[in-house]
């Protein structure tokens, strides 16, 4: 059971960190209409929370390894 939980926590942590970084890097909305270019950037607090929870999941998965 410990090995399964460890693997699940590591995978979820890596996935949350990857998704959080992807959401921060890519723009949410862009319009190209001739010479006018508009990009909308939203609030990144949800992305930062995803990265934080991903780091916590990775730490949790690594602590099961040491037991």
GROMACS elastic network, one bead per residue, 0.5 to 0.9 nm:
[ bonds ]
;  ai    aj funct       b0    kb
    1     4     6  0.52685   500
    1     5     6  0.62390   500
    1     6     6  0.85476   500
    2     5     6  0.51727   500
    2     6     6  0.59801   500
    2     7     6  0.85796   500
    2    64     6  0.67527   500
    2    65     6  0.84129   500
    3     6     6  0.50495   500
    3     7     6  0.61587   500
    3     8     6  0.85575   500
    3    64     6  0.78765   500
    3    65     6  0.80558   500
    4     7     6  0.52196   500
    4     8     6  0.61082   500
    4     9     6  0.85696   500
    5     8     6  0.50906   500
    5     9     6  0.60431   500
    5    10     6  0.85255   500
    5    61     6  0.73825   500
    5    64     6  0.81437   500
    6     9     6  0.52484   500
    6    10     6  0.61821   500
    6    11     6  0.86412   500
    6    58     6  0.88714   500
    6    60     6  0.76926   500
    6    62     6  0.71439   500
    6    63     6  0.83831   500
    6    64     6  0.59393   500
    6    65     6  0.70956   500
    7    10     6  0.51542   500
    7    11     6  0.61219   500
    7    12     6  0.85367   500
    7    61     6  0.69329   500
    8    11     6  0.51860   500
    8    12     6  0.60352   500
    8    13     6  0.83850   500
    8    61     6  0.78199   500
    9    12     6  0.51830   500
    9    13     6  0.59008   500
    9    14     6  0.85038   500
    9    54     6  0.87962   500
    9    57     6  0.53417   500
    9    58     6  0.62569   500
    9    59     6  0.86442   500
    9    60     6  0.68222   500
    9    61     6  0.50437   500
    9    62     6  0.86248   500
   10    13     6  0.51013   500
   10    14     6  0.61271   500
   10    15     6  0.85106   500
   10    54     6  0.86013   500
   10    57     6  0.64756   500
   10    58     6  0.50973   500
   10    59     6  0.82949   500
   10    60     6  0.80393   500
   10    61     6  0.53085   500
   10    62     6  0.76153   500
   11    14     6  0.52212   500
   11    15     6  0.60675   500
   11    16     6  0.85810   500
   11    57     6  0.86547   500
   11    58     6  0.81340   500
   11    61     6  0.89313   500
   12    15     6  0.50208   500
   12    16     6  0.60436   500
   12    17     6  0.85564   500
   12    54     6  0.68849   500
   12    57     6  0.68920   500
   12    58     6  0.79619   500
   13    16     6  0.52195   500
   13    17     6  0.62079   500
   13    18     6  0.85696   500
   13    51     6  0.82805   500
   13    53     6  0.71256   500
   13    55     6  0.60993   500
   13    56     6  0.72811   500
   13    58     6  0.50040   500
   13    59     6  0.85460   500
   13    61     6  0.83909   500
   14    17     6  0.52378   500
   14    18     6  0.60978   500
   14    19     6  0.85864   500
   14    54     6  0.62744   500
   14    55     6  0.80220   500
   14    57     6  0.83232   500
   14    58     6  0.71316   500
   15    18     6  0.51190   500
   15    19     6  0.60644   500
   15    20     6  0.84756   500
   15    54     6  0.72905   500
   16    19     6  0.51595   500
   16    20     6  0.59951   500
   16    21     6  0.85475   500
   16    50     6  0.55173   500
   16    51     6  0.60217   500
   16    52     6  0.85429   500
   16    53     6  0.71375   500
   16    55     6  0.83415   500
   16    57     6  0.88640   500
   17    20     6  0.51199   500
   17    21     6  0.61583   500
   17    22     6  0.85167   500
   17    47     6  0.87173   500
   17    48     6  0.89991   500
   17    50     6  0.63757   500
   17    52     6  0.77224   500
   17    53     6  0.79718   500
   17    54     6  0.50943   500
   17    55     6  0.70953   500
   18    21     6  0.52603   500
   18    22     6  0.60939   500
   18    23     6  0.86318   500
   18    50     6  0.89706   500
   18    51     6  0.78254   500
   18    54     6  0.86289   500
   19    23     6  0.60909   500
   19    24     6  0.86351   500
   19    47     6  0.77912   500
   19    50     6  0.75086   500
   19    51     6  0.79793   500
   20    23     6  0.51649   500
   20    24     6  0.63109   500
   20    25     6  0.87556   500
   20    46     6  0.78961   500
   20    48     6  0.65333   500
   20    49     6  0.78968   500
   20    50     6  0.53211   500
   20    51     6  0.53274   500
   20    52     6  0.89553   500
   20    54     6  0.86573   500
   21    24     6  0.51393   500
   21    25     6  0.61637   500
   21    26     6  0.86524   500
   21    47     6  0.70384   500
   21    48     6  0.83355   500
   21    50     6  0.87298   500
   21    51     6  0.72821   500
   22    25     6  0.52761   500
   22    26     6  0.60880   500
   22    47     6  0.85430   500
   23    26     6  0.57037   500
   23    27     6  0.76855   500
   23    28     6  0.79972   500
   23    44     6  0.79686   500
   23    46     6  0.89702   500
   23    47     6  0.61714   500
   24    27     6  0.75527   500
   24    44     6  0.64787   500
   24    47     6  0.62958   500
   24    48     6  0.82752   500
   27    30     6  0.71973   500
   27    39     6  0.70401   500
   27    40     6  0.69851   500
   27    41     6  0.61487   500
   27    42     6  0.84604   500
   28    39     6  0.76470   500
   28    40     6  0.62127   500
   28    41     6  0.59976   500
   28    42     6  0.70656   500
   29    38     6  0.81007   500
   29    39     6  0.56479   500
   29    40     6  0.51950   500
   29    41     6  0.72343   500
   30    37     6  0.72817   500
   30    38     6  0.55315   500
   30    40     6  0.63991   500
   31    36     6  0.79529   500
   31    37     6  0.56521   500
   31    38     6  0.50671   500
   31    39     6  0.65057   500
   31    40     6  0.88865   500
   32    35     6  0.75244   500
   32    36     6  0.61085   500
   32    38     6  0.66764   500
   32    39     6  0.89047   500
   33    36     6  0.52858   500
   33    37     6  0.63795   500
   33    38     6  0.85335   500
   34    37     6  0.76572   500
   41    44     6  0.85023   500
   43    46     6  0.74923   500
   43    47     6  0.85423   500
   44    47     6  0.51974   500
   44    48     6  0.63476   500
   44    49     6  0.87198   500
   45    48     6  0.50672   500
   45    49     6  0.61546   500
   45    50     6  0.86529   500
   46    49     6  0.50086   500
   46    50     6  0.62197   500
   46    51     6  0.87219   500
   47    50     6  0.50739   500
   47    51     6  0.63347   500
   47    52     6  0.86391   500
   48    51     6  0.51263   500
   48    52     6  0.61615   500
   48    53     6  0.86737   500
   49    53     6  0.61152   500
   49    54     6  0.84152   500
   50    53     6  0.51988   500
   50    54     6  0.60159   500
   50    55     6  0.86136   500
   51    55     6  0.61986   500
   51    56     6  0.86715   500
   52    55     6  0.51688   500
   52    56     6  0.63097   500
   52    57     6  0.86848   500
   53    57     6  0.61256   500
   53    58     6  0.85947   500
   54    57     6  0.50604   500
   54    58     6  0.61815   500
   54    59     6  0.86190   500
   55    58     6  0.50594   500
   55    59     6  0.61760   500
   55    60     6  0.85565   500
   56    59     6  0.50912   500
   56    60     6  0.61113   500
   56    61     6  0.85974   500
   57    61     6  0.61081   500
   57    62     6  0.85722   500
   58    61     6  0.50402   500
   58    62     6  0.61290   500
   58    63     6  0.86439   500
   59    62     6  0.51024   500
   59    63     6  0.62244   500
   59    64     6  0.89061   500
   60    63     6  0.52590   500
   60    64     6  0.66873   500
   61    64     6  0.54510   500
   61    65     6  0.68790   500
   62    65     6  0.51934   500
   62    66     6  0.70150   500
   63    66     6  0.54151   500
   63    67     6  0.69879   500
   64    67     6  0.55392   500
